[in-house]
Amino acid sequence: MIDAEVFAFYTSNEKGSMTQDKCLDYLHKVILPSVRKLFPGLKNAPGCRGVELCDGVRVHLKYDRLLAAKEAGMECCVRMPHTS
């Protein structure tokens, strides 16, 4: 059992939606710090990857975000748009 507190609060834009930039920011400020805290050896563990399920809405994912996740040891499993 893992006993750790992780940061889980975030914000959205005025419309209440997530833009590409906000999704990249969310990755850097919420997802990756949480994953690193819970699984500190993930990036350097051979053959060990984290998996993130993402809504396939185009504005949620851009190349920079997918690349940042990959470099951190995460794989993004993209679902059909609007199915989250």
N, C-alpha and C positions, 0 to 999 in steps of 0.2 A: 504494500500500500504506500502510495506517495502522499506525504503530508506537506503541502506547500500552498501558500496564498499566491494568486496570480491577479494581475491587473485586468479588469474586464469592462471598464467604462470607456466610452468613446463618444464622438459627436457626429453629426451629419451636417449637410448644408441647409440653407434656408427652406428648401423644398422637402427636407426630410429624407433625401436620398443620398447614395454614396456615389461620388464621382471617381474617375480613375486616380486622381491625385489623393483623394481621401482613402481609397483602398490601399494605395501604396503606403501612405502614412500609417494606416491601421496595421498593416503587416509589420512595419518597423517599430511601432510603439506598443502594440498589444500582442500580436501573435508570436513574433520571434522572441521577445523577452520572456513570455510565458513558457514557450517551448524550451528555451535555453535554461530556464530555472528548473523545469521539471525533468529535462533530459539533457544534462550538460555535455555529454559526450556524443550527441547525435551527429554533429558535423564531421567528427573525426572517426566515427565508427564505420569500418569497411562494410559495405552492403546493408547498412542500416539507414533508412530514410523515414522521415515523417510524411504523413499524407494529410493534405488539407482539401476538404470538399468545398468547391466554389460554385456559385451560381454562374452560369455561362453568359450572363448579360455582358455585352461588349464593353459597356462603359465601366464595368467593375474590374476588368483585367486588361492590362496593357503589358507590353513586352518587358518593361523595366520591373514590374511587379513580379512577373513569372520568373525572371532571371534572378531577382533578389531572393525569392523563395528557394530556388534551386541551389544558389550559392550557399544558403544557410542549411542545406541538407533536407529540404522539403520538396515534395512533389505535389502538384496541384491536380486534383481530379476534377475536371470541369463537367458540371451537369448541364442538362438542357436549360436554356434561358428561362427565367421566371419559375423555377421549380424548387426554390429554397424553402 
